[in-house]
C-alpha cells in the first residue's frame, strides 16, 4: 500500500528533520522510491540532503502557514502528489505545524486516503510536558491510520524532567489510543557533526563503502541506523510487525 509519512511534533528542535531522514533512508534501503516534501522551507535541511539522490524526488512546500494560506499550501502539495503518482511520500513539518496539519486534518486524511495512501504520523516528543500533552491533542495523530511517538535521545539526553517518562500518564494515554512508541538512540557528537557536513548524501551512503568517512565512523552510523530503523521507523511503516 502507498504510504504518506508525516514527521510531526510541533515543537522545534525535537528531531523532526532527523526522523524524516531516517524514514527516507529506510524506504530507499527496502527499494522504494520516495518523494520528500520539505515543509520547513526556512531551514530546508531534509530537502537539501536528498536533492539529487537517486530514487528521491524533492519538493518545497511551506507548511509554516495558518488559515487559508495553510489550506492553499496543502492543496498545492496534494496536486503535486497526484500528478507525480508517488508511492511513498515523506513530509518534514516545521515547528508549530499544528497550524497547518492539525487544523486541516479533515482535508489531509480523506484526500490522502482517496489517493490510496495509508497515513502514518510520527510524533517527536520534546522534553517539556507541553509536548507530551500535545501528543494527545493532535487531530492528525488521532485520525491517522497509524502513529508512533518517538523519543530522540540526542535531544532528550535522558533528562530527569523528560515528561514522557517522568509522568507515565502521557505515554499510557498514547498507547491506549493505539499509538506505538519508539526511540532514536544517541549518536556520538563527533559522528553527528559529520552527517551535517555531508548534506548532499543519504545517511546510509555515509555508512557505505564509498563514504568519505573513516571506517570506524561508518560503522557507528551503520549501527545507529539499524537500531533507529528497528525501533522508530519499521514499526510505523510495517504496522508494528
N, C-alpha and C positions, 0 to 999 in steps of 0.2 A: 504494500500500500504506500502511496505517496505520503511524505512527511513534511509538515511545517513545524520547525522547532524554533521556539522563541526564548532567547536568553533575557530574562526579566529580573526584577528585584527592586526597581525604583530608586534605591539609594545609589549614590555614586561611590566608586571605589570598592565594591563588594565582589568584583570578579566577573562581571557580565561578559566583558570582552574575552577574557581567557577561556570562559566556558564556550563561547561561540567558536573560538579557535579549536578547542578540543573536540567539539561536535563535528566541525568541518573536517578535521584531520581523521576522525574516526570514520566518517562516511566515505572519505577518499580511500581509506585503508580497506574498507569492505567492498570497494568497487563501485560506489555510487557517484554520479556527477552531482554537483552542488551549486545552487545559486545562493550567494552570500549577500544579504541585504544589510548594508551599514546604515543603521538608524541614528547613530551618533556622529553626524557629519562634521561636528566641530573638531573631534579628535580623529575619528576615522581609522583607528589602528587595525581593526579587523579587515576592513576593505582594502587597506594598503598592503597588508601582509599577503593577501591571496590574489591580488590583481596580477594577472599573467600566469598564475599557477595552473598547470594542466588539470582539466576536469572541473574547474571552477569558473563561474560567471559572477562578476561582482556588480552591484548597483548601489548607489547612494540614494536613500530616501529619508528626508529629515523628519524624524518622529518626535522631535522636541517641539511639539506643537500642541495646541489645545483648541477646543471648539470646532468651528467649521474648517479651519486650517488643518487640523488633525484628520478630520474625515476626508479632506481632499488628498492628503498625503497617503492615507491608507487606500483610497480608491485608485490612485496612481500606481501604488505598489501592486495591487491585485490585477490591474490591467497589464502590467509588465509580466507578472507571473503567468497569467492566462495566455498571453501571446507567445511566451517562450516555451510553454509546455514543460516546465520544470518538474522533476520528480521529487527532489528534496530541496527545501528552502530553509536557510538558517537566518534568523533575524537577530541582530545585535541591537538591543534597545538602549537608549540613553538614560541618564538619571531623570527621575520624575516622569518615567514613561507611562505611568498610570493616566496621565492627561490624554494620551493618545490611545493606549492599548486597552485599559480597563473601561474607559468611557465609551469606547467603540467596540467592545467585545461582542455585542449583539449584531454588529456588522461583520466583524472579522471571522467569527466562528462559522456562521452559515455560509458565507462566501467560500471560505477555505474548504468546507465540507462538500459544497456543491461542485467544487473543482477536484474533488476526490482526495483531499488531504486529511490525514489524521493530524490533529493539532496537539503538539506536545510542548509544555511550558516548563522551563527550569527557573525556579525562584532562587536567586542568590541571596543567602541570608547574611545580613550585616550584624555587627556586634551589638548595636543598640536594640533595646527592647522594642522600639517602634518598628524596626524592620521585621522582627518576629511577629508582631501584632498585624502588620500589614499583609503578611503572607496569608492570613486567614480572611482578609478582606478583599483580595484581588479577584475581580469579577472574571477576568480572563482565565485565571487559575481554576476558579470554580467551574467554568464552562468547558475547559479543555478536555480532550479525550484522555489525556494522561499528563501527570505533573510530578515533578520531583523538586524537593528543597535541597539545595547544595551549599555546604559549608566550604569556603575557600580557606584552607588552613594557612596559606601565606598571608591572608588578610587578618584572620582571627587571632593568630599566634597563641591559641589556647587561652585567651583572655578569661580571667576568672569571672568577669561580668558579662560573658557572652550569653545573652538571654535565652538563646535557643536551647542551651543545655542547663543553665542555672535555674531556669523556671520551666520545668518539664511540660507545663500545660500547653505551651505553644507547639512543641513537637508532637505531643499527644493529639492535639486537635487536628494537626495537619495529617497525621497518619489515619486518624479516624475518618477524615473526609476522603480517604482514598489516595493520599499522596505518598510517594516514595521519598526516601531520604538517602543522600549520598554525600561524598566529600571529595575535594581535590586535595591531595596531600601536599605538604610543604615542599617547595623546590629550593635547593640551595641558592642563595642570593648571587653567588658568582656565576651560576649557570643561568639563572633567570635573567641576569643582565645580558647574557649572550643572545637570548631569544629576542630581546629588544633591539639589539644591534643589527640583527639579520632579519629585516622586516619583509623582504620580498620572497621569503621561502616559507613553506609549510613547516609546522612544528616537527612533523615526522621526518622531513627531509634533513633537518638538523641533527637527527639521530642516525641518519643513513650513511652509507659508505662514501658518498661524495660530499659529505658535510665538511665545512672548513674548520670545525671544532676539533679539539683533541679527543682521542678515542675515549678517555675516561669520562669526559663531559657528554659525549654522545650516549654512552651507556646510562648515565644519570638521567638524561632526558627520556631515553627509551623506557627505563623502569618507571619513571614518573608518568609517562603517557599510558603505559599498560595499567597501572593502578588507578589512574584518573578515569580511563575509559571503563574499567570494570566496575568502579563504584558509582560514578556520576553520570556516565553517558549511555552505556549499553542498557541499563535498566529502563531508561526513558525511551530509547529508540526501540527496544525489543520487548517492551511490556513487562519488565521485571523477570523475564525468563532466565 
